[in-house]
Amino acid sequence: MKAAAQRFWLLVKAWFRLDLDAVCEASKGRDLYNDFHDYPDSTVGEPWHFYTHSCKRCGKKFII
């Protein structure tokens, strides 16, 4: 039960962007579209839609 509560708290922090490291952690293993990253995390930093961005912290690829 403790692991489930920790995972839930990680997802809450990522969803509301309370902890940017949680955004990267919660996005591990997700596909390009189902991700917690957003354009401020991108190396580009612009809200380019349908563009494959890379996270400036963890390097994960994601699409907005």
C-alpha positions in Angstrom: 0.0 0.0 0.0 2.9 2.4 0.8 4.3 2.0 -2.8 0.8 2.9 -4.3 0.6 6.0 -2.1 4.1 7.1 -3.1 3.2 6.5 -6.8 0.0 8.5 -6.4 1.9 11.4 -4.8 4.4 11.3 -7.6 1.7 11.6 -10.2 0.0 14.5 -8.3 3.3 16.4 -8.2 3.9 15.7 -11.9 0.3 16.6 -12.9 0.3 19.9 -11.1 4.0 20.5 -11.9 4.8 21.0 -8.2 8.2 19.2 -8.7 9.8 19.2 -12.1 11.9 16.1 -11.2 8.6 14.3 -10.6 7.5 15.3 -14.1 10.5 13.4 -15.5 10.1 10.5 -13.2 6.4 10.0 -13.8 6.9 10.2 -17.6 9.3 7.3 -17.7 8.0 4.4 -19.7 5.2 6.5 -21.3 4.8 7.1 -25.0 5.4 10.4 -26.8 1.8 11.6 -26.4 0.9 10.3 -22.9 3.4 12.2 -21.0 3.6 14.8 -18.2 6.2 17.0 -19.9 5.0 20.4 -21.4 6.7 23.0 -23.6 8.6 24.8 -20.7 10.5 21.5 -20.2 11.6 21.5 -23.9 15.0 22.5 -25.1 13.1 24.7 -27.6 10.9 26.3 -24.9 8.2 27.3 -27.4 4.7 25.8 -27.7 5.3 24.0 -31.0 2.5 21.5 -31.4 3.0 18.2 -33.3 6.7 18.6 -32.9 8.9 16.1 -31.1 10.4 18.0 -28.2 13.3 16.8 -25.9 13.3 17.5 -22.2 16.1 19.8 -21.1 16.4 17.9 -17.7 16.1 14.2 -18.6 16.3 14.1 -22.4 13.0 12.2 -22.9 11.2 12.8 -26.2 7.6 14.0 -26.0 5.0 15.6 -28.3 2.5 18.3 -27.3 
